Amino acid sequence: MFELKIENGQYRLLLNGRYLLSDCENNPFLFVGRGHENVDMYRGNYKIEDYVEERRALSVTKILPENDGVVITYGNDLLLRLCLAEECVELSFTPLNVEINRVWIRLNAEVDECCWGCGEQMSYFNLRGRHFPLWTSEPGVGRDKSTYVTWRSDVENKAGGDYYNTNYPQPTFVSSRHYYLHADTTAYADFDFRHPDFHELQFWEIPSRIRIQAAGSFSELLEKESSFFGRQPELPDWIYNGLILGLQGGTGRTLSLLKKTQDHQIPVAAVWCQDWCGKRVTSFGKRLQWDWHYHPEMYPDLPDMIQALHKQGIRFMGYINPYLVKDGDLYREGLAKDVFAKRRDGSIYLVDFGEFDCGVVDLTKPEAYAWFRDRVIRQCSLEIGIDGWMADFGEYLPTDDIVLNSGKSPMLEHNHWPALWAKCNFDAVRDAGKLGEAVYFMRAGATGSQKYCTLLWAGDQSVDFSRHDGLCTTICAALSAGMSGCGLTHSDIGGYTSLFGNTRSKELFLRWAEANAFTAVMRTHEGNRPEENFQYYEDSDCMDQLARIVQIHCMLTPLLKDLVEENANKGLPVQRPLFLHNEDDGRCLSEQFEYLLGPDVLVAPVWKADQAEWDVYLPAGEWIHLWTGTALTRGDHRVPAPIGFTPVFYKKGSAYAPLMEEIRKLYGA
């Protein structure tokens, strides 16, 4: 598939007979230079500016053939070793000039080419036409500079965000030319897909390696990519038993709302109490006491409560993150163990998380890593019977005046931190013998997170239908993460962030729930301001509708289990872009609001308010509308879409057709 041509001291790399990169006088491949960045962090939101002092194109001065490629010299600046195989190319860089701290590389692009990936992107699935700074951070509130919510968030908290802000950036993209490119670097990067003739990838260091691998189909390509990164393990059987119920407020309130939920015939797989550790109230809303052991006043005798739930077939989930509040018991214990990152003057580095300060557990220090893994995660959570947790944050590693045990610059460790955090959770679960039983879900991600993250979640969407921070962004998030090797994900039903008068409605909650019924996991969240937002348990009709939706989700277990297994074995995501199984249909390449569950089931969630009908596109084949049994063929269609009946279709003759027919018989229109 790959071919290297060398002529007159210049070289070109071709993929299937078409240029992928060229390095010649009028088309340089490499640019290097120097720059000086300014990074300002405020509560996980980063303002990053760069002053480029120098940028220049590099010219080849020598090419020496090797058995499996060539070694290319670029003067006194760097060496490039290009290793060539039939389906894979690796570019390894050796710096010669220590002053270089900026690198740009260019790959040939085609006008009709599409690109996907770059970790988990919320706003745009097809990356072409935009650039994407890759830096893990808070994703922003609103994420649309033209909206009131984003404007207020920027003015008051520097937290409005933009289309590219993400918890999970990754220097990896997949091209419609059937290759993926991955850069082996944790430095700040910016992948620019705006030029019609080339993609320009910027790095704030010389990457150690760039890997380009090709395949004959997208399915084969994702299998190779996920094999390279490692794959998520399968979910435990209990996750399919129903809803993960997000409740808080202490034992009494939790058990009361659980009973109310069960009385309305809503299947429950687990109770998730994020405030198991206690609560704090800030101007943002209800927050947690960041001290990761159960709160004896809010949840007295929690281990006994967990055992009682287990007897009912219900699991219990909690919450942790890799920071400890300075007024907590574990902070004082960690202080004695010397587990926290320091400032240059030797004092503890404290991070403002929104009206409370926390220490950063230095995960690069083996003793600190082991203490958090064993003392905090294993002893305080797993050993009292907790079955899983939200493994939150991971994006907040500061870059100014912080000294880490690894000795590495925090500018390089920052994008690595989420993977370290994922591994710490994974190791704790593995060492406790709970792999395949316990589930933790994460919003932050990085290269390497895939094999250590049991479940992704899409972060803190606004409680609305907005284009850049609402329900629809969870679809794009799942599709882009799947193209980056992380194919198990879900989202907060009804969203999370409620600010400046933006509150959740019953309609939004139900639309979100009906969409999530056709994902791997269903989980509710009361949000950051529970009292101001609609909650399902306040409305009897909503509970009845939710019962039907969750029952449908439970009926889908055979399909979902097969897809989760395929993700673990082959790296094919649960929620798949339409083009994965329709490679010859150009219309499918940029579709980001529909997805496939395997090759035979298509889901087109309603993500706008006040809709009774919904426009869908169907690829080739005969598709059966799940709720009415109507047969449709390739093309655009408008279908009925009352609340509770999100547009779903399955192929005639599918192995899952009997299952779908049973769902229609019990729950159809």
C-alpha positions as CSV (number, residue, x, y, z in Angstrom):
1,M,0.0,0.0,0.0
2,F,2.9,2.4,0.8
3,E,5.6,3.3,-1.7
4,L,8.6,5.4,-1.2
5,K,10.1,7.3,-4.2
6,I,13.6,8.9,-4.0
7,E,14.9,11.1,-6.8
8,N,17.5,13.9,-7.0
9,G,17.9,14.1,-3.2
10,Q,14.2,14.4,-2.6
11,Y,11.6,11.8,-1.5
12,R,7.9,11.2,-1.7
13,L,5.6,8.8,0.1
14,L,2.6,7.4,-1.7
15,L,-0.4,5.5,-0.4
16,N,-2.2,3.4,-3.0
17,G,-0.5,5.4,-5.8
18,R,-1.5,8.8,-4.4
19,Y,0.9,11.2,-2.7
20,L,0.7,11.2,1.1
21,L,3.7,13.3,1.8
22,S,6.3,15.0,-0.3
23,D,9.6,16.6,0.6
24,C,10.8,18.6,-2.3
25,E,11.8,22.2,-3.0
26,N,8.3,23.5,-3.6
27,N,6.6,21.3,-1.2
28,P,8.5,20.9,2.1
29,F,7.4,18.3,4.6
30,L,9.0,19.7,7.8
31,F,9.1,23.1,9.3
32,V,10.9,23.9,12.6
33,G,11.3,26.9,14.8
34,R,11.2,28.4,18.2
35,G,8.3,29.8,20.2
36,H,7.4,31.0,23.6
37,E,4.1,30.2,25.1
38,N,2.0,31.9,27.8
39,V,-0.4,29.6,29.6
40,D,-2.9,30.9,32.1
41,M,-5.1,28.4,34.0
42,Y,-8.2,29.3,35.9
43,R,-10.1,26.4,37.4
44,G,-9.3,24.0,34.6
45,N,-9.8,26.5,31.8
46,Y,-6.7,27.5,29.9
47,K,-5.9,30.6,27.9
48,I,-2.9,29.6,25.7
49,E,-1.0,32.1,23.6
50,D,2.1,31.4,21.5
51,Y,4.7,33.9,20.2
52,V,6.5,32.2,17.3
53,E,10.1,33.6,17.2
54,E,11.2,31.6,14.2
55,R,9.7,29.2,11.6
56,R,11.6,27.8,8.6
57,A,11.3,25.0,6.2
58,L,13.8,22.2,6.3
59,S,15.7,21.0,3.3
60,V,17.1,17.5,2.9
61,T,20.9,17.3,2.9
62,K,21.4,13.6,2.8
63,I,19.4,10.4,2.3
64,L,20.9,7.0,3.2
65,P,18.9,3.8,2.3
66,E,18.4,1.1,5.0
67,N,16.9,-2.3,4.7
68,D,13.4,-1.2,5.7
69,G,13.6,2.5,4.8
70,V,15.9,5.5,4.8
71,V,17.6,7.9,7.2
72,I,17.2,11.5,6.1
73,T,19.4,14.3,7.4
74,Y,18.1,17.8,7.6
75,G,21.4,19.8,8.1
76,N,22.2,20.4,11.7
77,D,18.6,20.4,12.9
78,L,17.4,16.7,13.0
79,L,17.6,13.2,11.6
80,L,14.5,11.4,10.3
81,R,14.4,7.6,10.1
82,L,11.6,6.5,7.8
83,C,10.7,2.8,8.4
84,L,8.5,1.4,5.7
85,A,6.3,-1.7,5.7
86,E,3.4,-2.7,3.4
87,E,0.7,-1.3,5.6
88,C,2.6,0.9,8.1
89,V,5.1,3.7,8.1
90,E,6.9,5.0,11.1
91,L,8.8,8.3,11.2
92,S,11.3,8.5,14.1
93,F,12.9,11.9,14.9
94,T,16.3,12.6,16.4
95,P,16.9,16.2,17.4
96,L,20.2,17.7,16.6
97,N,19.5,21.4,17.4
98,V,18.5,21.8,21.0
99,E,17.0,25.2,20.4
100,I,14.1,23.8,18.3
101,N,10.8,23.6,20.3
102,R,8.3,24.0,17.5
103,V,7.7,21.5,14.7
104,W,5.2,21.6,11.8
105,I,4.6,18.7,9.4
106,R,2.6,18.7,6.3
107,L,0.7,15.8,4.7
108,N,-0.8,15.9,1.3
109,A,-4.6,16.4,1.5
110,E,-7.4,16.0,-1.1
111,V,-10.3,18.3,-1.6
112,D,-13.0,15.7,-0.8
113,E,-11.1,14.1,2.0
114,C,-12.7,13.7,5.4
115,C,-10.8,13.3,8.7
116,W,-12.1,12.2,12.1
117,G,-10.7,11.6,15.6
118,C,-8.4,13.9,17.6
119,G,-9.7,12.2,20.7
120,E,-13.2,13.1,21.8
121,Q,-14.5,16.1,19.9
122,M,-17.9,17.5,20.8
123,S,-18.9,19.9,18.0
124,Y,-17.6,18.6,14.7
125,F,-17.1,14.9,13.7
126,N,-15.5,15.6,10.3
127,L,-12.4,17.7,11.2
128,R,-11.9,19.2,7.7
129,G,-12.2,22.9,7.4
130,R,-11.1,23.6,11.0
131,H,-8.1,23.4,13.3
132,F,-8.1,21.6,16.6
133,P,-5.8,22.6,19.5
134,L,-5.1,19.4,21.5
135,W,-4.9,20.2,25.2
136,T,-6.9,18.5,27.9
137,S,-9.0,21.0,29.8
138,E,-12.5,21.8,31.0
139,P,-14.6,21.6,27.8
140,G,-16.3,25.0,28.5
141,V,-19.8,26.0,29.2
142,G,-21.9,26.7,26.1
143,R,-18.9,26.3,23.8
144,D,-20.4,28.9,21.4
145,K,-19.1,32.4,21.5
146,S,-22.3,33.7,20.0
147,T,-24.5,32.6,22.9
148,Y,-25.4,34.4,26.1
149,V,-24.4,31.4,28.3
150,T,-20.9,31.2,26.8
151,W,-20.5,35.0,27.1
152,R,-21.5,35.0,30.8
153,S,-19.3,32.0,31.5
154,D,-16.3,33.8,29.8
155,V,-16.9,37.1,31.6
156,E,-17.4,35.6,35.1
157,N,-15.4,32.4,35.1
158,K,-13.2,32.4,32.0
159,A,-15.1,29.2,31.3
160,G,-17.1,29.7,28.1
161,G,-15.0,27.4,25.9
162,D,-15.0,26.9,22.1
163,Y,-15.7,24.2,19.6
164,Y,-12.3,22.5,20.1
165,N,-12.2,22.4,23.9
166,T,-12.3,18.9,25.1
167,N,-11.5,16.7,28.2
168,Y,-10.0,14.1,25.9
169,P,-7.6,15.3,23.1
170,Q,-5.4,12.9,21.3
171,P,-2.9,13.5,18.5
172,T,-4.5,10.9,16.3
173,F,-6.7,11.2,13.2
174,V,-8.3,8.9,10.7
175,S,-8.5,9.8,7.0
176,S,-11.1,8.8,4.5
177,R,-8.1,7.6,2.5
178,H,-8.1,4.6,4.8
179,Y,-5.1,5.5,7.0
180,Y,-4.7,6.7,10.6
181,L,-1.9,8.9,11.8
182,H,-0.7,9.0,15.4
183,A,2.0,11.2,16.9
184,D,3.9,9.9,19.9
185,T,4.0,13.1,21.9
186,T,2.3,14.6,25.0
187,A,3.1,18.1,24.1
188,Y,0.6,20.8,23.1
189,A,-0.4,20.2,19.5
190,D,-2.7,21.8,16.9
191,F,-4.0,19.7,14.0
192,D,-5.0,22.0,11.2
193,F,-7.3,20.6,8.5
194,R,-8.2,24.0,6.9
195,H,-6.1,24.0,3.8
196,P,-7.5,22.1,0.7
197,D,-4.1,20.8,-0.3
198,F,-2.4,19.7,3.0
199,H,-3.0,18.9,6.6
200,E,-0.5,20.8,8.9
201,L,0.2,19.3,12.3
202,Q,2.0,21.5,14.9
203,F,3.8,20.2,18.0
204,W,5.5,22.1,20.8
205,E,8.3,19.6,20.8
206,I,9.9,17.3,18.3
207,P,7.7,14.2,18.5
208,S,9.7,11.0,19.1
209,R,7.6,9.1,16.5
210,I,4.8,9.4,14.0
211,R,3.0,6.3,13.0
212,I,0.9,6.0,9.8
213,Q,-1.0,2.8,9.2
214,A,-3.4,1.9,6.4
215,A,-6.0,-0.8,5.7
216,G,-8.4,-1.8,3.0
217,S,-11.5,-0.9,4.9
218,F,-12.5,1.3,7.8
219,S,-13.4,-1.8,10.0
220,E,-9.9,-3.3,9.4
221,L,-8.3,0.1,10.0
222,L,-10.0,0.5,13.4
223,E,-9.0,-3.0,14.3
224,K,-5.4,-2.2,13.7
225,E,-5.6,1.2,15.4
226,S,-7.2,-0.2,18.5
227,S,-4.7,-3.1,18.6
228,F,-1.9,-0.5,18.7
229,F,-3.5,1.5,21.5
230,G,-5.0,-1.4,23.5
231,R,-8.7,-2.0,23.9
232,Q,-11.3,-1.4,26.6
233,P,-12.3,-4.5,28.5
234,E,-15.9,-5.8,28.4
235,L,-18.5,-4.4,30.7
236,P,-19.9,-6.7,33.5
237,D,-23.3,-8.3,33.2
238,W,-24.9,-6.2,35.9
239,I,-24.5,-3.0,33.8
240,Y,-27.3,-4.3,31.5
241,N,-29.8,-4.7,34.3
242,G,-31.2,-1.2,33.9
243,L,-30.6,2.4,34.8
244,I,-27.6,3.6,36.8
245,L,-29.5,5.9,39.2
246,G,-27.7,9.2,40.0
247,L,-28.9,10.2,43.4
248,Q,-27.5,12.2,46.4
249,G,-28.4,13.6,49.7
250,G,-27.6,10.8,52.1
251,T,-28.9,7.3,52.9
252,G,-32.5,8.2,53.7
253,R,-33.1,10.3,50.6
254,T,-31.3,7.8,48.3
255,L,-33.2,4.8,49.5
256,S,-36.5,6.6,49.4
257,L,-36.0,7.7,45.8
258,L,-34.7,4.3,44.8
259,K,-38.0,2.7,46.2
260,K,-40.1,5.4,44.4
261,T,-38.2,4.6,41.1
262,Q,-38.7,0.8,41.5
263,D,-42.4,1.3,42.4
264,H,-42.8,2.8,38.9
265,Q,-41.3,-0.3,37.3
266,I,-38.0,1.4,36.3
267,P,-35.3,-1.3,36.2
268,V,-32.3,-0.2,38.2
269,A,-28.8,-1.7,37.7
270,A,-27.0,0.5,40.3
271,V,-27.3,3.5,42.6
272,W,-24.7,6.1,42.0
273,C,-24.1,8.5,44.9
274,Q,-21.5,11.0,44.0
275,D,-21.8,12.7,47.4
276,W,-20.9,9.5,49.3
277,C,-17.9,11.4,50.5
278,G,-19.9,14.5,51.7
279,K,-20.9,17.8,50.0
280,R,-19.9,21.4,49.7
281,V,-22.0,24.2,48.5
282,T,-20.4,26.9,46.3
283,S,-21.7,29.6,44.0
284,F,-21.5,27.1,41.1
285,G,-23.9,24.7,42.9
286,K,-23.6,21.6,44.9
287,R,-20.1,20.2,44.9
288,L,-18.4,17.4,46.8
289,Q,-16.1,17.1,49.8
290,W,-13.0,16.0,48.0
291,D,-11.9,13.5,50.7
292,W,-12.5,10.1,49.2
293,H,-14.0,8.0,52.0
294,Y,-17.6,7.6,52.9
295,H,-19.2,10.4,54.9
296,P,-20.3,9.0,58.4
297,E,-23.1,11.5,58.8
298,M,-24.7,11.5,55.3
299,Y,-24.1,7.8,54.7
300,P,-23.7,6.1,58.1
301,D,-22.9,2.4,57.9
302,L,-22.5,2.6,54.1
303,P,-20.9,-0.9,53.8
304,D,-24.0,-2.4,55.3
305,M,-26.2,-0.3,53.0
306,I,-24.2,-1.6,50.0
307,Q,-24.6,-5.2,51.1
308,A,-28.3,-4.7,51.4
309,L,-28.5,-3.3,47.9
310,H,-26.4,-6.3,46.6
311,K,-29.0,-8.6,48.0
312,Q,-31.6,-6.8,45.9
313,G,-29.4,-7.2,42.8
314,I,-28.4,-3.5,42.8
315,R,-24.9,-2.2,42.7
316,F,-23.5,0.9,44.4
317,M,-21.2,3.4,42.8
318,G,-19.3,6.4,44.2
319,Y,-16.9,9.1,43.0
320,I,-13.2,10.0,43.2
321,N,-10.7,12.2,41.5
322,P,-6.9,12.5,41.8
323,Y,-7.0,15.6,44.1
324,L,-7.5,16.0,47.8
325,V,-9.1,19.0,49.5
326,K,-6.7,20.5,52.1
327,D,-9.2,20.3,54.9
328,G,-9.8,16.6,54.5
329,D,-8.5,13.6,56.5
330,L,-6.8,12.0,53.4
331,Y,-5.0,15.2,52.6
332,R,-3.5,15.2,56.1
333,E,-2.5,11.6,55.6
334,G,-1.1,12.3,52.2
335,L,0.9,15.2,53.6
336,A,2.6,12.9,56.0
337,K,3.3,10.4,53.2
338,D,4.7,13.2,51.0
339,V,2.5,12.4,48.0
340,F,1.7,15.9,46.7
341,A,3.4,17.9,43.9
342,K,5.4,20.9,45.1
343,R,6.2,24.4,44.0
344,R,9.8,25.3,43.3
345,D,10.1,26.7,46.8
346,G,9.2,23.3,48.2
347,S,5.7,24.2,49.4
348,I,2.6,22.1,48.4
349,Y,1.1,23.2,45.1
350,L,-2.6,23.9,45.8
351,V,-5.1,24.2,42.9
352,D,-8.3,26.3,43.1
353,F,-11.2,24.1,42.1
354,G,-13.8,26.7,42.6
355,E,-13.8,28.2,46.2
356,F,-11.8,25.3,47.7
357,D,-8.1,24.4,47.3
358,C,-6.7,20.9,46.7
359,G,-3.4,19.1,46.6
360,V,-2.3,17.4,43.4
361,V,-1.3,13.8,44.0
362,D,1.9,13.4,42.1
363,L,1.1,10.3,40.0
364,T,4.7,10.4,38.6
365,K,6.0,9.5,42.0
366,P,5.8,5.7,42.5
367,E,5.2,6.0,46.3
368,A,2.4,8.5,45.8
369,Y,0.8,6.5,42.9
370,A,0.9,3.3,45.1
371,W,-0.6,5.2,48.1
372,F,-3.5,6.5,46.1
373,R,-4.1,3.3,44.3
374,D,-4.0,1.1,47.5
375,R,-5.1,3.4,50.3
376,V,-7.7,5.6,48.5
377,I,-9.1,3.5,45.7
378,R,-8.8,0.0,47.1
379,Q,-9.3,0.5,50.8
380,C,-11.8,3.3,50.9
381,S,-13.9,2.2,47.9
382,L,-13.4,-1.4,46.7
383,E,-12.9,-3.0,50.1
384,I,-16.2,-1.6,51.5
385,G,-18.1,-3.1,48.5
386,I,-18.3,-0.2,46.1
387,D,-18.8,-1.5,42.6
388,G,-17.6,1.4,40.6
389,W,-17.3,5.2,40.5
390,M,-17.0,8.3,38.4
391,A,-13.2,8.7,38.1
392,D,-13.5,12.5,37.5
393,F,-11.1,15.2,36.4
394,G,-7.5,14.5,35.2
395,E,-7.4,17.8,33.2
396,Y,-6.2,20.2,35.9
397,L,-2.4,19.6,36.1
398,P,-1.0,23.1,36.3
399,T,1.9,24.2,34.1
400,D,3.3,27.1,36.2
401,D,5.7,26.7,39.1
402,I,4.9,23.0,39.7
403,V,7.7,20.4,40.2
404,L,6.9,16.7,39.5
405,N,8.8,13.7,40.7
406,S,9.4,12.6,37.1
407,G,11.4,15.7,36.4
408,K,9.5,16.3,33.2
409,S,8.1,19.6,32.3
410,P,4.4,20.0,33.3
411,M,3.8,21.2,29.7
412,L,4.7,17.6,28.7
413,E,3.0,15.8,31.6
414,H,-0.3,17.8,31.3
415,N,-1.7,15.8,28.3
416,H,-0.3,12.6,29.8
417,W,-2.0,13.1,33.1
418,P,-5.4,11.6,32.1
419,A,-3.7,8.3,31.0
420,L,-1.8,8.1,34.3
421,W,-5.1,8.7,36.2
422,A,-6.8,5.9,34.1
423,K,-4.0,3.5,34.8
424,C,-4.1,4.2,38.5
425,N,-7.8,3.2,38.6
426,F,-7.1,0.2,36.4
427,D,-4.3,-1.1,38.6
428,A,-6.4,-0.7,41.7
429,V,-9.3,-2.7,40.2
430,R,-6.9,-5.3,38.8
431,D,-5.0,-5.8,42.0
432,A,-8.3,-6.2,43.9
433,G,-9.3,-9.0,41.5
434,K,-12.3,-6.9,40.3
435,L,-11.6,-6.6,36.6
436,G,-14.8,-7.4,34.8
437,E,-16.8,-6.6,37.9
438,A,-16.1,-3.0,38.8
439,V,-16.7,-0.1,36.4
440,Y,-15.3,3.4,36.6
441,F,-16.2,6.0,34.1
442,M,-13.9,8.9,33.0
443,R,-14.3,12.1,31.1
444,A,-10.6,12.9,30.7
445,G,-8.5,10.9,28.3
446,A,-5.2,10.8,26.5
447,T,-3.1,8.4,24.4
448,G,-3.1,5.1,26.3
449,S,-6.4,5.7,28.1
450,Q,-8.1,3.1,25.9
451,K,-6.9,0.0,27.6
452,Y,-7.1,1.5,31.1
453,C,-10.6,3.1,30.8
454,T,-13.5,0.8,31.5
455,L,-16.0,3.4,30.3
456,L,-15.9,6.9,28.9
457,W,-18.5,9.5,29.6
458,A,-19.0,12.7,27.6
459,G,-18.5,15.2,30.4
460,D,-20.6,18.1,31.6
461,Q,-23.0,19.1,28.8
462,S,-25.4,22.0,29.4
463,V,-29.0,21.1,30.3
464,D,-30.3,22.1,26.9
465,F,-30.6,21.3,23.2
466,S,-27.8,23.7,22.2
467,R,-25.8,22.9,19.1
468,H,-22.3,23.0,20.8
469,D,-23.0,21.9,24.4
470,G,-26.3,20.1,24.4
471,L,-27.7,16.6,23.7
472,C,-26.3,16.4,20.1
473,T,-22.7,16.8,21.3
474,T,-22.9,13.4,23.0
475,I,-23.4,11.8,19.6
476,C,-20.4,13.5,18.1
477,A,-18.4,12.7,21.2
478,A,-19.1,9.0,20.9
479,L,-18.3,8.9,17.2
480,S,-15.0,10.7,17.4
481,A,-13.9,8.8,20.5
482,G,-14.7,5.6,18.7
483,M,-12.4,6.7,15.8
484,S,-9.7,7.3,18.4
485,G,-9.8,3.8,19.8
486,C,-12.3,4.4,22.7
487,G,-15.6,2.8,21.8
488,L,-17.4,2.5,25.1
489,T,-19.0,5.7,26.2
490,H,-22.2,7.2,27.6
491,S,-23.5,10.6,28.9
492,D,-25.4,12.2,31.8
493,I,-29.1,11.9,30.9
494,G,-30.5,15.4,30.9
495,G,-27.0,17.1,31.0
496,Y,-25.2,18.5,34.0
497,T,-24.4,22.2,33.8
498,S,-27.1,24.7,34.7
499,L,-26.1,28.3,34.9
500,F,-27.5,31.8,34.2
501,G,-31.1,30.7,34.1
502,N,-30.5,27.7,31.8
503,T,-32.5,24.8,33.3
504,R,-33.4,21.3,32.4
505,S,-36.9,20.6,31.1
506,K,-39.0,17.4,31.2
507,E,-38.8,17.3,27.4
508,L,-35.0,17.5,27.4
509,F,-34.7,14.7,30.0
510,L,-36.9,12.4,28.1
511,R,-35.3,13.0,24.7
512,W,-31.9,12.4,26.3
513,A,-33.2,9.2,28.0
514,E,-34.7,7.8,24.8
515,A,-31.4,8.5,22.9
516,N,-29.3,6.8,25.7
517,A,-31.5,3.8,25.6
518,F,-29.7,2.9,22.4
519,T,-26.2,3.3,23.9
520,A,-24.1,0.9,26.0
521,V,-25.1,2.4,29.4
522,M,-27.9,4.5,30.8
523,R,-27.1,6.8,33.8
524,T,-29.0,9.8,35.3
525,H,-27.5,12.9,36.9
526,E,-29.3,15.4,39.1
527,G,-26.9,18.1,37.8
528,N,-25.0,20.9,39.5
529,R,-28.2,22.6,40.7
530,P,-30.7,19.9,41.4
531,E,-33.3,22.1,43.0
532,E,-33.5,24.4,40.0
533,N,-33.8,21.7,37.4
534,F,-36.4,19.1,36.4
535,Q,-35.9,15.7,38.0
536,Y,-37.6,12.6,36.7
537,Y,-38.8,11.5,40.2
538,E,-40.9,14.7,40.6
539,D,-43.2,13.8,37.8
540,S,-45.3,10.6,37.7
541,D,-45.8,10.7,34.0
542,C,-42.1,11.1,33.4
543,M,-41.4,8.0,35.6
544,D,-43.9,6.0,33.6
545,Q,-42.3,7.1,30.3
546,L,-38.8,6.4,31.7
547,A,-39.9,2.9,32.8
548,R,-40.8,2.1,29.2
549,I,-37.5,3.5,27.9
550,V,-35.3,1.7,30.3
551,Q,-37.2,-1.6,29.8
552,I,-36.5,-1.2,26.0
553,H,-32.8,-0.7,26.9
554,C,-32.8,-3.9,28.9
555,M,-34.4,-5.8,26.0
556,L,-31.5,-4.6,23.8
557,T,-29.0,-6.5,26.0
558,P,-28.2,-9.3,23.5
559,L,-27.3,-6.6,20.9
560,L,-25.4,-4.4,23.3
561,K,-23.4,-7.3,24.7
562,D,-22.4,-8.4,21.2
563,L,-21.2,-4.9,20.4
564,V,-19.3,-4.5,23.7
565,E,-17.6,-7.8,23.0
566,E,-16.7,-6.8,19.5
567,N,-15.2,-3.5,20.9
568,A,-13.1,-5.5,23.3
569,N,-12.0,-8.1,20.6
570,K,-11.7,-6.0,17.5
571,G,-11.9,-2.3,18.5
572,L,-15.1,-1.6,16.6
573,P,-17.0,0.9,18.7
574,V,-20.5,0.3,20.0
575,Q,-21.8,3.5,18.4
576,R,-20.4,3.6,14.9
577,P,-20.4,6.2,12.1
578,L,-22.6,5.3,9.2
579,F,-19.6,5.0,6.8
580,L,-18.1,2.2,8.8
581,H,-20.5,-0.2,7.1
582,N,-21.4,1.9,4.1
583,E,-18.0,2.8,2.6
584,D,-19.2,3.6,-0.9
585,D,-21.9,6.1,0.3
586,G,-20.3,9.6,0.3
587,R,-23.3,11.0,2.2
588,C,-22.3,8.9,5.2
589,L,-18.8,10.4,5.5
590,S,-19.9,13.6,7.3
591,E,-23.1,12.4,9.1
592,Q,-22.6,13.2,12.8
593,F,-26.1,13.1,14.3
594,E,-26.9,9.5,13.4
595,Y,-25.0,6.3,14.2
596,L,-25.1,2.5,13.8
597,L,-25.3,-0.2,16.4
598,G,-23.5,-2.8,14.4
599,P,-24.2,-2.9,10.7
600,D,-27.9,-3.5,11.0
601,V,-29.4,-1.0,13.4
602,L,-29.4,2.8,12.8
603,V,-30.3,5.4,15.4
604,A,-31.1,9.0,14.6
605,P,-31.8,10.8,18.0
606,V,-34.0,13.8,18.2
607,W,-31.8,16.6,19.5
608,K,-33.9,19.6,19.0
609,A,-36.9,20.9,21.0
610,D,-40.5,20.7,20.0
611,Q,-40.2,18.1,17.3
612,A,-43.1,15.7,16.3
613,E,-41.3,14.5,13.2
614,W,-37.6,14.0,12.3
615,D,-35.6,14.0,9.1
616,V,-33.3,10.9,8.7
617,Y,-31.0,9.6,6.1
618,L,-30.8,5.9,5.4
619,P,-27.9,4.2,3.5
620,A,-28.5,1.3,1.1
621,G,-30.7,-1.5,2.1
622,E,-34.2,-2.1,3.2
623,W,-34.7,-0.6,6.6
624,I,-37.6,-1.3,9.0
625,H,-38.8,1.5,11.2
626,L,-38.7,0.1,14.7
627,W,-41.9,1.6,16.0
628,T,-44.3,1.2,13.0
629,G,-42.8,-1.6,11.0
630,T,-42.7,0.6,7.9
631,A,-40.1,-0.4,5.3
632,L,-37.9,2.3,3.9
633,T,-35.0,2.3,1.4
634,R,-31.9,4.5,0.8
635,G,-32.5,8.2,0.9
636,D,-33.9,11.1,3.0
637,H,-37.1,10.4,4.9
638,R,-39.3,12.3,7.4
639,V,-40.6,10.0,10.1
640,P,-42.9,10.4,13.1
641,A,-40.9,11.1,16.3
642,P,-43.1,11.7,19.3
643,I,-41.3,11.7,22.7
644,G,-40.3,8.1,23.6
645,F,-40.0,7.0,20.0
646,T,-36.6,8.2,18.9
647,P,-36.1,7.2,15.2
648,V,-34.5,3.7,15.1
649,F,-34.3,1.4,12.1
650,Y,-33.1,-2.2,11.5
651,K,-32.3,-4.0,8.3
652,K,-34.7,-6.5,7.0
653,G,-33.2,-10.0,7.5
654,S,-31.0,-8.8,10.4
655,A,-30.1,-11.4,13.0
656,Y,-31.6,-9.0,15.5
657,A,-34.9,-8.6,13.5
658,P,-36.8,-11.0,15.9
659,L,-35.6,-8.9,18.9
660,M,-36.7,-5.7,17.3
661,E,-40.1,-7.1,16.3
662,E,-40.6,-8.2,20.0
663,I,-39.7,-4.6,21.1
664,R,-42.3,-3.2,18.6
665,K,-44.9,-5.7,19.7
666,L,-44.5,-4.6,23.4
667,Y,-43.6,-0.9,23.0
668,G,-44.4,0.2,19.4
669,A,-46.6,3.1,18.3
